Amino acid sequence: MSRRVIVTEDPQGLRTLRFEEGGARQSVVWPGEPLRLEADYTRVSMVGLAFVPRPSRILVVGLGGGAIPMFLRAVLPEAHLDVVDVEPDVVLAAKLFCGVEEDDALRVFVADGRSFIESSGPPYSLIFLDAYGPDSIPAHLATREFLGAVRARLAPGGAVVGNVWESESNPLFPSMLRTWQVSFRQLHRFDVADTSNRILVGLADAEPHSRESLMASAETVRRERGLPFDLGELVAREYRPVPRRLKHGHVLTDAELR
């Protein structure tokens, strides 16, 4: 079911997408300036490139105003991007007001993210999970079964990057963290400073990654791709090791949704 989508613009030209008047910001973009990532979490999400510096095929679940896919399109012109959003009005607003443009290398699909991932299709080097309802991640996009399907769509050496909130408004965060941990062979966490956003990176491969190796990779990506921010500094500042044994939370399953 489509939601009402509201796009506003401030005097400087920054556009904000919300689902209702006064609702939480779903996306903030500078139309026509894809390299200008306004939201802090979108910049930190690019740590995925430190894990996979040369992705050939990328999936983004959750379009919003298109900040993440349009940035990736600009810095990775050789990569193919698929973007999925369940709300047709969000897709329309992103194209009309937020600068999202499809081309031969970037396709936007109106579909449920889980159904899209569970259907047959090619593997992805990077998968970004950034789908939100008005105030939370849809429950069926947070379970072990869903993350198992996501892992199955990864190409060898691929990574999954997820945006999760840790706050009083999300009491399930410890369970989400535990669910990610049991769903991947490696889990890395990056805390976005002064926000409740937590960027999780799940890997199907067992090859270890240290803060130092990721910083070096991030610096190479920044230099080769001309990133307008210091990705290595973000890795150094925001990286948080995930304990092998988490003390809180439980594994979220589809059975809880029934």
Secondary structure, 3 states (H helix, E strand, C coil): CCCCCEEEECCCCCEEEECCCCCCEEEEECCCCCCCCCCHHHHHHCCHHHHCCCCCEEEEECCCCCHHHHHHHHHCCCCEEEEEECCHHHHHHHHHHCCCCCECCEEEEECCHHHHHHCCCCCEEEEEECCCCCCCCCHHHCCHHHHHHHHHCEEEEEEEEEEEECCCCCCCHHHHHHHHHHHCCEEEEEECCCCCEEEEEEECCCCCCCHHHHHHHHHHHHHHHCCCCCHHHHHHHHEECCCCCCCCCCCCCHHHHC
